[in-house]
Amino acid sequence: MTLSQDLVVGVLLTTVMLVGLVGIIVPVLPGLGLINVAVLVWALYDRGVEAWVGLGACLLLWAVAFVLQYLVPGKRLIAAGIPTWVIVVAGLAGVVGFFVVPVVGLPLFFVGAVFLVQSVRAPGSSRGSTWQAIVAVVTSQLIELSAGVLCVVVFLVAWSVR
């Protein structure tokens, strides 16, 4: 492996990771998955200790982000007085929305379902509940984006150290 080959591989994988970050912001591609696949490809290419440690760190970040993406916004919604069953109905509506309206369907249907269900269940609280749903969606996206950025940083540090 020459320096020029390593540089080309590094630039290509960093580009794939940047596409993954865009995929987190505009949910067209599975962003964190794409970033971790790029790190896996690098670990298989490089076969060094730094590459495997970097892959392990990125996979750990992915797992932690996956849990926090649902745990943190869910707790905030429950603390705001939105019943669990409303969150579950909104989540199911978000899954339907993901397939009905690509890219923006999931958050749109989730927030819309919270508004509709809360309007019927407790008409006075629908505006505050909808705002809390929007905050939950943004919080979830920021958690995933933070994990993605940290994975890219881990890759760049591991790549430069070797």
N, C-alpha and C positions, 0 to 999 in steps of 0.2 A: 504494500500500500504506500503510494507516494504521497507527498504533501499535497499535490494538486488533486489527487483522487479524494483525499480526506476533506479538502476544502469544498469540492463539488458536492460530496455527500452531505457535509455540514450545511451548506447553503440550501440544498434541495430539501433536507429534512426541516430546517428552520422555516422555509417557505410553507411546507405542509403544516407545520405547527401554527403559523400565522393564519393560514386558511382555517384551521381548527378553532382559533380564537374568534375569527369572524363567524364561524358556525355556531359558537356559543351566543354571540350577540344577535345574530339573525338565524334562528334555529332551523336551518336547512340541512346542515350536516351534524352528526354527533360529535361536537367539538372536542370534549375531553377524550373520547374514544379515539378520534383521529390523532390527537397529540400523543396519546400513549402508544398507538401503533407506530408512529414515527420514532418514538424513543426505543421501542422494541426492535424496529428495523436497524437502528443505529447500534443497539447492543449486539444483535446478531452479526452485523458487519464488523464492528470493532473488536468484540470478544474480550474486551479489557474489564478489569475489576470496576473501574469508574463507570463504565457503561451499564453494567449490571446493577450497581448500587443506585445509579441515576434512575434506571427503570423501576427498581424497587421503591424508591422514594416517590416517583410519579404515580405508581399504582396505589401506594398508600394514600397519597393526596386525593386520588380519584375516589377511593373508598370513603374517606372522611367527608369529602365534598358531597358524595351521593347521600350519605346519611344526613348531613347537615342541611342539604337542600330541602328536605322534607320536614325534618325535625324543627328547625328554627322557625320557618314561616307558619307551620302548623300550630306550634305553641303560641305564637303571637296571635293567630286567628282565634284560638280557643280563649286566650286571655282577653281578647276584645269582646268576648261574649257570643261568638258565632259557634253554634252547636256542632259537634263532630259530624252528625249526619248531614248537615248542610255542606260541610267541607268535602265529605265523601261524594255527595251528589254533584257538587261543583267539579270535583276531580274527574268523575265519570264524564261529565259534560265536556271537560277539557280534552279528554281522550277522544271523544267523538269529534270535537272541533279540530283536533290535530289532523284528522283525515278529511274533514269537510272543507276547511279553509287552510290550505298549506301555509306554512311559515308562522302566521299569527293566530291560527285557530285555537290552539291550546290555551294561551293566556286570555284571549278574547272570550271564549266560551266559559272558561273558569270564572272570570270576573262577572260575566253576564249572568251565569247561573247563581252566583252569590247574590247579585242584585235582585234577580227574579224571585228566588226562594225567600230571601229576607223581606221582600216587598209583600209577599203573601203572608209569611209567618209573623212578622213584626213590622208593619208599614213605616213606623217612625225611625227604625234603625237601618233602613236599607242604604241610605247615603253613607253613613259611617262604616257599615259593613263592606260596602263596595270599595271605599277608600282603603280599608284594611286588606282587602283582597288584592288590590293593586300594589300595595306596599309588599305583600307576601310574594307576589310574582317577581317584583324587582329584586327583593332580597334573595330569592332563589337564584335568579340570574347572576347577581353579583357574587354569590358564593361559588357558583360554577366558574365564572370568569376569573375569580381570584385563584382558584385551584389551577385553572389553565395557565395563567400567567406564571404562577409558581413552578409549574411543570416545565415551562419553556426556560425559566431562569435556571432550574436544576439541570436541564439539558445543556444549556450554554456554559454553565460553570463546570460540569463534568467533562464536556467536550474540550474546554480550554485547559483543564488541569492535566489531562493525559499526555 
